[in-house]
Amino acid sequence: MAVPKRRMSRSNTRHRRAQWKASAPQLVPCPCPRKELVLPHRACAHCGLYNGRQVVGEA
């Protein structure tokens, strides 16, 4: 297993970690009349529609 030969400086460590960002989830409106925001490629939790079809029973 690879082991670093020298300790990485605090500046380099922080510079590397600065690129780790969380991004906001991309939301799309559901085609139902309520226009709830849902994650893409997921069934709507409110109406159960996916790709224009009813895939989950009414809540």
mmCIF file as gemmi writes it, N, C-alpha and C atoms, coordinates in Angstrom:
data_model
loop_
_atom_site.group_PDB
_atom_site.id
_atom_site.type_symbol
_atom_site.label_atom_id
_atom_site.label_alt_id
_atom_site.label_comp_id
_atom_site.label_asym_id
_atom_site.label_entity_id
_atom_site.label_seq_id
_atom_site.pdbx_PDB_ins_code
_atom_site.Cartn_x
_atom_site.Cartn_y
_atom_site.Cartn_z
_atom_site.occupancy
_atom_site.B_iso_or_equiv
_atom_site.pdbx_formal_charge
_atom_site.auth_seq_id
_atom_site.auth_asym_id
_atom_site.pdbx_PDB_model_num
ATOM 1 N N . MET Axp A 1 ? 0.847 -1.179 0 1 0 ? 1 A 1
ATOM 2 C CA . MET Axp A 1 ? 0 0 0 1 0 ? 1 A 1
ATOM 3 C C . MET Axp A 1 ? 0.888 1.236 0 1 0 ? 1 A 1
ATOM 4 N N . ALA Axp A 2 ? 0.494 2.258 -0.737 1 0 ? 2 A 1
ATOM 5 C CA . ALA Axp A 2 ? 1.302 3.47 -0.856 1 0 ? 2 A 1
ATOM 6 C C . ALA Axp A 2 ? 1.247 4.264 0.445 1 0 ? 2 A 1
ATOM 7 N N . VAL Axp A 3 ? 2.412 4.733 0.862 1 0 ? 3 A 1
ATOM 8 C CA . VAL Axp A 3 ? 2.533 5.54 2.07 1 0 ? 3 A 1
ATOM 9 C C . VAL Axp A 3 ? 3.252 6.825 1.681 1 0 ? 3 A 1
ATOM 10 N N . PRO Axp A 4 ? 2.735 7.998 2.087 1 0 ? 4 A 1
ATOM 11 C CA . PRO Axp A 4 ? 3.41 9.229 1.721 1 0 ? 4 A 1
ATOM 12 C C . PRO Axp A 4 ? 4.79 9.326 2.353 1 0 ? 4 A 1
ATOM 13 N N . LYS Axp A 5 ? 5.742 9.8 1.583 1 0 ? 5 A 1
ATOM 14 C CA . LYS Axp A 5 ? 7.106 9.92 2.076 1 0 ? 5 A 1
ATOM 15 C C . LYS Axp A 5 ? 7.263 11.142 2.972 1 0 ? 5 A 1
ATOM 16 N N . ARG Axp A 6 ? 6.536 12.217 2.653 1 0 ? 6 A 1
ATOM 17 C CA . ARG Axp A 6 ? 6.617 13.452 3.433 1 0 ? 6 A 1
ATOM 18 C C . ARG Axp A 6 ? 5.22 13.865 3.88 1 0 ? 6 A 1
ATOM 19 N N . ARG Axp A 7 ? 5.183 14.558 4.995 1 0 ? 7 A 1
ATOM 20 C CA . ARG Axp A 7 ? 3.919 15.075 5.491 1 0 ? 7 A 1
ATOM 21 C C . ARG Axp A 7 ? 3.43 16.197 4.58 1 0 ? 7 A 1
ATOM 22 N N . MET Axp A 8 ? 2.146 16.205 4.282 1 0 ? 8 A 1
ATOM 23 C CA . MET Axp A 8 ? 1.582 17.259 3.438 1 0 ? 8 A 1
ATOM 24 C C . MET Axp A 8 ? 1.34 18.493 4.3 1 0 ? 8 A 1
ATOM 25 N N . SER Axp A 9 ? 1.733 19.648 3.792 1 0 ? 9 A 1
ATOM 26 C CA . SER Axp A 9 ? 1.606 20.88 4.556 1 0 ? 9 A 1
ATOM 27 C C . SER Axp A 9 ? 0.132 21.24 4.755 1 0 ? 9 A 1
ATOM 28 N N . ARG Axp A 10 ? -0.124 22.039 5.752 1 0 ? 10 A 1
ATOM 29 C CA . ARG Axp A 10 ? -1.486 22.462 6.046 1 0 ? 10 A 1
ATOM 30 C C . ARG Axp A 10 ? -2.076 23.249 4.877 1 0 ? 10 A 1
ATOM 31 N N . SER Axp A 11 ? -1.226 24.083 4.244 1 0 ? 11 A 1
ATOM 32 C CA . SER Axp A 11 ? -1.695 24.862 3.093 1 0 ? 11 A 1
ATOM 33 C C . SER Axp A 11 ? -2.131 23.957 1.949 1 0 ? 11 A 1
ATOM 34 N N . ASN Axp A 12 ? -1.323 22.956 1.635 1 0 ? 12 A 1
ATOM 35 C CA . ASN Axp A 12 ? -1.687 22.045 0.546 1 0 ? 12 A 1
ATOM 36 C C . ASN Axp A 12 ? -2.918 21.22 0.901 1 0 ? 12 A 1
ATOM 37 N N . THR Axp A 13 ? -3.031 20.801 2.134 1 0 ? 13 A 1
ATOM 38 C CA . THR Axp A 13 ? -4.193 20.027 2.559 1 0 ? 13 A 1
ATOM 39 C C . THR Axp A 13 ? -5.459 20.849 2.411 1 0 ? 13 A 1
ATOM 40 N N . ARG Axp A 14 ? -5.435 22.075 2.88 1 0 ? 14 A 1
ATOM 41 C CA . ARG Axp A 14 ? -6.62 22.928 2.796 1 0 ? 14 A 1
ATOM 42 C C . ARG Axp A 14 ? -6.934 23.303 1.353 1 0 ? 14 A 1
ATOM 43 N N . HIS Axp A 15 ? -5.908 23.468 0.553 1 0 ? 15 A 1
ATOM 44 C CA . HIS Axp A 15 ? -6.116 23.784 -0.862 1 0 ? 15 A 1
ATOM 45 C C . HIS Axp A 15 ? -6.815 22.619 -1.56 1 0 ? 15 A 1
ATOM 46 N N . ARG Axp A 16 ? -6.432 21.411 -1.236 1 0 ? 16 A 1
ATOM 47 C CA . ARG Axp A 16 ? -7.065 20.235 -1.825 1 0 ? 16 A 1
ATOM 48 C C . ARG Axp A 16 ? -8.503 20.088 -1.335 1 0 ? 16 A 1
ATOM 49 N N . ARG Axp A 17 ? -8.716 20.275 -0.04 1 0 ? 17 A 1
ATOM 50 C CA . ARG Axp A 17 ? -10.053 20.099 0.52 1 0 ? 17 A 1
ATOM 51 C C . ARG Axp A 17 ? -11.014 21.196 0.095 1 0 ? 17 A 1
ATOM 52 N N . ALA Axp A 18 ? -10.497 22.325 -0.378 1 0 ? 18 A 1
ATOM 53 C CA . ALA Axp A 18 ? -11.366 23.418 -0.803 1 0 ? 18 A 1
ATOM 54 C C . ALA Axp A 18 ? -12.201 23.025 -2.018 1 0 ? 18 A 1
ATOM 55 N N . GLN Axp A 19 ? -11.786 21.984 -2.734 1 0 ? 19 A 1
ATOM 56 C CA . GLN Axp A 19 ? -12.525 21.564 -3.92 1 0 ? 19 A 1
ATOM 57 C C . GLN Axp A 19 ? -13.689 20.641 -3.574 1 0 ? 19 A 1
ATOM 58 N N . TRP Axp A 20 ? -13.787 20.175 -2.341 1 0 ? 20 A 1
ATOM 59 C CA . TRP Axp A 20 ? -14.878 19.292 -1.928 1 0 ? 20 A 1
ATOM 60 C C . TRP Axp A 20 ? -16.078 20.144 -1.588 1 0 ? 20 A 1
ATOM 61 N N . LYS Axp A 21 ? -17.028 20.207 -2.482 1 0 ? 21 A 1
ATOM 62 C CA . LYS Axp A 21 ? -18.215 21.03 -2.25 1 0 ? 21 A 1
ATOM 63 C C . LYS Axp A 21 ? -19.459 20.166 -2.388 1 0 ? 21 A 1
ATOM 64 N N . ALA Axp A 22 ? -20.432 20.463 -1.61 1 0 ? 22 A 1
ATOM 65 C CA . ALA Axp A 22 ? -21.73 19.829 -1.776 1 0 ? 22 A 1
ATOM 66 C C . ALA Axp A 22 ? -22.537 20.682 -2.746 1 0 ? 22 A 1
ATOM 67 N N . SER Axp A 23 ? -23.272 20.029 -3.627 1 0 ? 23 A 1
ATOM 68 C CA . SER Axp A 23 ? -24.094 20.777 -4.578 1 0 ? 23 A 1
ATOM 69 C C . SER Axp A 23 ? -25.563 20.562 -4.233 1 0 ? 23 A 1
ATOM 70 N N . ALA Axp A 24 ? -26.359 21.57 -4.513 1 0 ? 24 A 1
ATOM 71 C CA . ALA Axp A 24 ? -27.79 21.477 -4.262 1 0 ? 24 A 1
ATOM 72 C C . ALA Axp A 24 ? -28.401 20.464 -5.232 1 0 ? 24 A 1
ATOM 73 N N . PRO Axp A 25 ? -29.382 19.676 -4.782 1 0 ? 25 A 1
ATOM 74 C CA . PRO Axp A 25 ? -29.985 18.697 -5.685 1 0 ? 25 A 1
ATOM 75 C C . PRO Axp A 25 ? -30.748 19.39 -6.811 1 0 ? 25 A 1
ATOM 76 N N . GLN Axp A 26 ? -30.679 18.823 -8.009 1 0 ? 26 A 1
ATOM 77 C CA . GLN Axp A 26 ? -31.413 19.357 -9.155 1 0 ? 26 A 1
ATOM 78 C C . GLN Axp A 26 ? -32.857 18.89 -9.038 1 0 ? 26 A 1
ATOM 79 N N . LEU Axp A 27 ? -33.781 19.823 -8.984 1 0 ? 27 A 1
ATOM 80 C CA . LEU Axp A 27 ? -35.195 19.501 -8.844 1 0 ? 27 A 1
ATOM 81 C C . LEU Axp A 27 ? -35.939 19.901 -10.11 1 0 ? 27 A 1
ATOM 82 N N . VAL Axp A 28 ? -36.917 19.075 -10.482 1 0 ? 28 A 1
ATOM 83 C CA . VAL Axp A 28 ? -37.75 19.361 -11.645 1 0 ? 28 A 1
ATOM 84 C C . VAL Axp A 28 ? -39.204 19.339 -11.197 1 0 ? 28 A 1
ATOM 85 N N . PRO Axp A 29 ? -40.069 20.129 -11.847 1 0 ? 29 A 1
ATOM 86 C CA . PRO Axp A 29 ? -41.484 20.121 -11.448 1 0 ? 29 A 1
ATOM 87 C C . PRO Axp A 29 ? -42.181 18.841 -11.915 1 0 ? 29 A 1
ATOM 88 N N . CYS Axp A 30 ? -43.048 18.323 -11.081 1 0 ? 30 A 1
ATOM 89 C CA . CYS Axp A 30 ? -43.847 17.144 -11.402 1 0 ? 30 A 1
ATOM 90 C C . CYS Axp A 30 ? -44.904 17.544 -12.437 1 0 ? 30 A 1
ATOM 91 N N . PRO Axp A 31 ? -45.264 16.651 -13.369 1 0 ? 31 A 1
ATOM 92 C CA . PRO Axp A 31 ? -46.275 17.016 -14.373 1 0 ? 31 A 1
ATOM 93 C C . PRO Axp A 31 ? -47.695 17.121 -13.822 1 0 ? 31 A 1
ATOM 94 N N . CYS Axp A 32 ? -47.913 16.732 -12.578 1 0 ? 32 A 1
ATOM 95 C CA . CYS Axp A 32 ? -49.262 16.83 -12.01 1 0 ? 32 A 1
ATOM 96 C C . CYS Axp A 32 ? -49.635 18.301 -11.807 1 0 ? 32 A 1
ATOM 97 N N . PRO Axp A 33 ? -50.902 18.61 -11.591 1 0 ? 33 A 1
ATOM 98 C CA . PRO Axp A 33 ? -51.315 20.014 -11.44 1 0 ? 33 A 1
ATOM 99 C C . PRO Axp A 33 ? -50.675 20.74 -10.248 1 0 ? 33 A 1
ATOM 100 N N . ARG Axp A 34 ? -50.226 19.992 -9.237 1 0 ? 34 A 1
ATOM 101 C CA . ARG Axp A 34 ? -49.644 20.655 -8.066 1 0 ? 34 A 1
ATOM 102 C C . ARG Axp A 34 ? -48.245 21.176 -8.338 1 0 ? 34 A 1
ATOM 103 N N . LYS Axp A 35 ? -47.548 20.644 -9.379 1 0 ? 35 A 1
ATOM 104 C CA . LYS Axp A 35 ? -46.199 21.071 -9.758 1 0 ? 35 A 1
ATOM 105 C C . LYS Axp A 35 ? -45.212 20.981 -8.596 1 0 ? 35 A 1
ATOM 106 N N . GLU Axp A 36 ? -45.293 19.876 -7.858 1 0 ? 36 A 1
ATOM 107 C CA . GLU Axp A 36 ? -44.333 19.663 -6.77 1 0 ? 36 A 1
ATOM 108 C C . GLU Axp A 36 ? -42.945 19.444 -7.354 1 0 ? 36 A 1
ATOM 109 N N . LEU Axp A 37 ? -41.908 19.884 -6.655 1 0 ? 37 A 1
ATOM 110 C CA . LEU Axp A 37 ? -40.539 19.671 -7.103 1 0 ? 37 A 1
ATOM 111 C C . LEU Axp A 37 ? -40.066 18.294 -6.657 1 0 ? 37 A 1
ATOM 112 N N . VAL Axp A 38 ? -39.544 17.517 -7.6 1 0 ? 38 A 1
ATOM 113 C CA . VAL Axp A 38 ? -39.067 16.166 -7.309 1 0 ? 38 A 1
ATOM 114 C C . VAL Axp A 38 ? -37.7 15.985 -7.941 1 0 ? 38 A 1
ATOM 115 N N . LEU Axp A 39 ? -36.953 14.994 -7.461 1 0 ? 39 A 1
ATOM 116 C CA . LEU Axp A 39 ? -35.686 14.646 -8.069 1 0 ? 39 A 1
ATOM 117 C C . LEU Axp A 39 ? -35.94 14.015 -9.433 1 0 ? 39 A 1
ATOM 118 N N . PRO Axp A 40 ? -35.085 14.26 -10.41 1 0 ? 40 A 1
ATOM 119 C CA . PRO Axp A 40 ? -35.294 13.641 -11.712 1 0 ? 40 A 1
ATOM 120 C C . PRO Axp A 40 ? -35.133 12.121 -11.645 1 0 ? 40 A 1
ATOM 121 N N . HIS Axp A 41 ? -35.862 11.427 -12.491 1 0 ? 41 A 1
ATOM 122 C CA . HIS Axp A 41 ? -35.843 9.963 -12.584 1 0 ? 41 A 1
ATOM 123 C C . HIS Axp A 41 ? -36.322 9.31 -11.295 1 0 ? 41 A 1
ATOM 124 N N . ARG Axp A 42 ? -37.224 9.96 -10.594 1 0 ? 42 A 1
ATOM 125 C CA . ARG Axp A 42 ? -37.839 9.407 -9.383 1 0 ? 42 A 1
ATOM 126 C C . ARG Axp A 42 ? -39.345 9.619 -9.477 1 0 ? 42 A 1
ATOM 127 N N . ALA Axp A 43 ? -40.103 8.736 -8.861 1 0 ? 43 A 1
ATOM 128 C CA . ALA Axp A 43 ? -41.548 8.913 -8.811 1 0 ? 43 A 1
ATOM 129 C C . ALA Axp A 43 ? -41.87 10.036 -7.834 1 0 ? 43 A 1
ATOM 130 N N . CYS Axp A 44 ? -42.905 10.799 -8.148 1 0 ? 44 A 1
ATOM 131 C CA . CYS Axp A 44 ? -43.329 11.898 -7.279 1 0 ? 44 A 1
ATOM 132 C C . CYS Axp A 44 ? -43.885 11.301 -5.981 1 0 ? 44 A 1
ATOM 133 N N . ALA Axp A 45 ? -43.427 11.8 -4.857 1 0 ? 45 A 1
ATOM 134 C CA . ALA Axp A 45 ? -43.883 11.278 -3.565 1 0 ? 45 A 1
ATOM 135 C C . ALA Axp A 45 ? -45.308 11.715 -3.256 1 0 ? 45 A 1
ATOM 136 N N . HIS Axp A 46 ? -45.795 12.764 -3.902 1 0 ? 46 A 1
ATOM 137 C CA . HIS Axp A 46 ? -47.118 13.301 -3.59 1 0 ? 46 A 1
ATOM 138 C C . HIS Axp A 46 ? -48.215 12.657 -4.437 1 0 ? 46 A 1
ATOM 139 N N . CYS Axp A 47 ? -47.979 12.498 -5.734 1 0 ? 47 A 1
ATOM 140 C CA . CYS Axp A 47 ? -49.026 11.96 -6.602 1 0 ? 47 A 1
ATOM 141 C C . CYS Axp A 47 ? -48.697 10.569 -7.142 1 0 ? 47 A 1
ATOM 142 N N . GLY Axp A 48 ? -47.443 10.133 -7.088 1 0 ? 48 A 1
ATOM 143 C CA . GLY Axp A 48 ? -47.07 8.802 -7.542 1 0 ? 48 A 1
ATOM 144 C C . GLY Axp A 48 ? -46.842 8.694 -9.039 1 0 ? 48 A 1
ATOM 145 N N . LEU Axp A 49 ? -46.721 9.823 -9.741 1 0 ? 49 A 1
ATOM 146 C CA . LEU Axp A 49 ? -46.497 9.787 -11.186 1 0 ? 49 A 1
ATOM 147 C C . LEU Axp A 49 ? -45.015 9.646 -11.502 1 0 ? 49 A 1
ATOM 148 N N . TYR Axp A 50 ? -44.727 8.864 -12.534 1 0 ? 50 A 1
ATOM 149 C CA . TYR Axp A 50 ? -43.374 8.783 -13.071 1 0 ? 50 A 1
ATOM 150 C C . TYR Axp A 50 ? -43.495 8.657 -14.569 1 0 ? 50 A 1
ATOM 151 N N . ASN Axp A 51 ? -42.885 9.588 -15.292 1 0 ? 51 A 1
ATOM 152 C CA . ASN Axp A 51 ? -42.916 9.59 -16.756 1 0 ? 51 A 1
ATOM 153 C C . ASN Axp A 51 ? -44.348 9.588 -17.289 1 0 ? 51 A 1
ATOM 154 N N . GLY Axp A 52 ? -45.223 10.316 -16.594 1 0 ? 52 A 1
ATOM 155 C CA . GLY Axp A 52 ? -46.615 10.44 -17.028 1 0 ? 52 A 1
ATOM 156 C C . GLY Axp A 52 ? -47.498 9.265 -16.677 1 0 ? 52 A 1
ATOM 157 N N . ARG Axp A 53 ? -46.979 8.278 -15.929 1 0 ? 53 A 1
ATOM 158 C CA . ARG Axp A 53 ? -47.771 7.115 -15.55 1 0 ? 53 A 1
ATOM 159 C C . ARG Axp A 53 ? -47.91 7.057 -14.045 1 0 ? 53 A 1
ATOM 160 N N . GLN Axp A 54 ? -49.004 6.461 -13.582 1 0 ? 54 A 1
ATOM 161 C CA . GLN Axp A 54 ? -49.232 6.242 -12.152 1 0 ? 54 A 1
ATOM 162 C C . GLN Axp A 54 ? -48.493 4.966 -11.754 1 0 ? 54 A 1
ATOM 163 N N . VAL Axp A 55 ? -47.419 5.078 -10.974 1 0 ? 55 A 1
ATOM 164 C CA . VAL Axp A 55 ? -46.638 3.902 -10.581 1 0 ? 55 A 1
ATOM 165 C C . VAL Axp A 55 ? -46.748 3.604 -9.089 1 0 ? 55 A 1
ATOM 166 N N . VAL Axp A 56 ? -47.177 4.578 -8.306 1 0 ? 56 A 1
ATOM 167 C CA . VAL Axp A 56 ? -47.338 4.392 -6.869 1 0 ? 56 A 1
ATOM 168 C C . VAL Axp A 56 ? -48.774 4.783 -6.531 1 0 ? 56 A 1
ATOM 169 N N . GLY Axp A 57 ? -49.415 4.025 -5.639 1 0 ? 57 A 1
ATOM 170 C CA . GLY Axp A 57 ? -50.785 4.327 -5.258 1 0 ? 57 A 1
ATOM 171 C C . GLY Axp A 57 ? -50.925 5.719 -4.657 1 0 ? 57 A 1
ATOM 172 N N . GLU Axp A 58 ? -52.114 6.269 -4.759 1 0 ? 58 A 1
ATOM 173 C CA . GLU Axp A 58 ? -52.389 7.597 -4.202 1 0 ? 58 A 1
ATOM 174 C C . GLU Axp A 58 ? -52.119 7.612 -2.702 1 0 ? 58 A 1
ATOM 175 N N . ALA Axp A 59 ? -51.51 8.688 -2.23 1 0 ? 59 A 1
ATOM 176 C CA . ALA Axp A 59 ? -51.16 8.802 -0.806 1 0 ? 59 A 1
ATOM 177 C C . ALA Axp A 59 ? -52.309 9.36 -0.011 1 0 ? 59 A 1
